[in-house]
Amino acid sequence: MLAVTRHLEGSFPAVSYFEHDVDLPFVVCVNLFDGVLTHPLEDVRAALALSADVPVTACDARDPASVTRTLLVAVEHTMARTGGPAPLAPDPRQSNQWRHHA
């Protein structure tokens, strides 16, 4: 879940959904503006009333390397919560319906 500290109130419905409506691991990622973290991550955790087992990280959504690091945090958290690697979705290009015929 991407949280924007300028509009943190917009994050409450998503946090509520993940914590109460579904049993899915999730990570809260605080979007950086101009590469600056305007609030400490623990302050964001407290403001969103997140449990200690929800990872909170920072990311500049415009920076591919930063996004990659955040996705790795999410995958590692999911693997830890589920006890193993996440199943890979089948590659639709391997299905007959996606093959192009000449």
Backbone torsions as a table, in degrees:
resi	resn	phi	psi	omega
1	MET	NA	130.3	179.1
2	LEU	-94.7	121.7	179.8
3	ALA	-107.8	137.1	177.5
4	VAL	-111.8	114.5	-174.1
5	THR	-67.0	-20.7	176.4
6	ARG	-69.2	-23.0	-178.9
7	HIS	-138.3	53.0	-174.6
8	LEU	-60.7	-29.3	-179.9
9	GLU	-59.5	-25.8	177.5
10	GLY	-70.2	-12.7	-179.3
11	SER	-87.0	-19.9	-175.2
12	PHE	-58.9	-43.4	179.1
13	PRO	-62.0	-39.2	-179.7
14	ALA	-67.3	-43.0	178.2
15	VAL	-61.7	-44.6	179.3
16	SER	-60.5	-43.0	178.9
17	TYR	-58.8	-51.8	-176.7
18	PHE	-68.7	-34.3	-177.7
19	GLU	-83.4	-26.7	-172.2
20	HIS	-120.6	-26.8	-171.7
21	ASP	-100.8	-24.0	-179.0
22	VAL	-136.1	158.8	177.3
23	ASP	-106.1	69.1	-180.0
24	LEU	-122.9	136.3	173.5
25	PRO	-65.6	145.1	175.7
26	PHE	-148.1	160.6	-179.9
27	VAL	-125.5	141.5	173.5
28	VAL	-101.8	125.2	179.8
29	CYS	-114.0	122.0	179.2
30	VAL	-89.4	119.8	-179.1
31	ASN	-73.6	131.7	177.8
32	LEU	-88.2	142.2	174.2
33	PHE	-110.8	124.6	-177.9
34	ASP	56.2	32.2	177.6
35	GLY	71.0	15.9	-175.3
36	VAL	-115.9	130.6	173.2
37	LEU	-88.5	109.7	-173.7
38	THR	-82.6	-19.1	178.6
39	HIS	-136.2	137.7	175.9
40	PRO	-57.7	144.6	-177.5
41	LEU	-59.8	-34.6	178.3
42	GLU	-67.2	-30.8	175.4
43	ASP	-68.1	-39.1	177.4
44	VAL	-65.5	-42.6	177.6
45	ARG	-57.2	-45.9	-179.3
46	ALA	-66.0	-42.6	-178.8
47	ALA	-62.8	-35.3	179.7
48	LEU	-90.0	-1.2	-179.7
49	ALA	53.9	46.6	-179.1
50	LEU	-82.7	144.5	174.9
51	SER	-71.7	160.7	-175.3
52	ALA	-65.2	-21.2	-177.5
53	ASP	-85.3	-1.6	177.4
54	VAL	-92.7	116.3	178.5
55	PRO	-66.0	140.0	174.3
56	VAL	-122.3	125.5	-177.8
57	THR	-134.2	170.9	177.3
58	ALA	-116.9	149.9	-176.3
59	CYS	-156.1	141.0	169.3
60	ASP	-95.9	106.5	-174.2
61	ALA	-61.7	-13.7	178.5
62	ARG	-89.6	-8.6	-175.7
63	ASP	-106.1	111.3	-177.2
64	PRO	-56.0	-37.9	179.9
65	ALA	-66.6	-39.0	178.2
66	SER	-66.1	-41.7	177.9
67	VAL	-63.8	-41.5	178.8
68	THR	-60.4	-44.7	178.7
69	ARG	-60.9	-40.8	179.6
70	THR	-66.2	-41.5	177.5
71	LEU	-62.9	-36.4	176.8
72	LEU	-64.8	-39.3	175.9
73	VAL	-60.2	-44.4	-179.4
74	ALA	-63.8	-43.2	180.0
75	VAL	-66.3	-45.0	179.5
76	GLU	-61.9	-40.8	178.5
77	HIS	-64.6	-43.3	178.7
78	THR	-62.5	-44.1	179.3
79	MET	-63.2	-40.9	179.9
80	ALA	-65.7	-39.6	-178.6
81	ARG	-73.4	-31.4	-175.3
82	THR	-98.5	-6.9	177.5
83	GLY	81.7	18.2	178.1
84	GLY	173.1	-176.4	-178.9
85	PRO	-67.2	144.9	176.3
86	ALA	-70.0	139.1	178.5
87	PRO	-67.2	141.5	178.6
88	LEU	-84.3	138.5	175.3
89	ALA	-69.8	143.9	178.6
90	PRO	-62.5	145.9	178.8
91	ASP	-77.6	114.0	-177.0
92	PRO	-62.4	-20.0	179.3
93	ARG	-70.6	-16.7	178.8
94	GLN	-84.5	-11.5	179.6
95	SER	-79.0	146.6	179.2
96	ASN	-59.9	-33.6	-176.8
97	GLN	-67.0	-17.6	-178.7
98	TRP	-99.2	-4.5	-178.8
99	ARG	-77.9	138.0	177.8
100	HIS	-93.7	134.1	178.4
101	HIS	-104.8	137.3	-179.5
102	ALA	-84.3	NA	NA
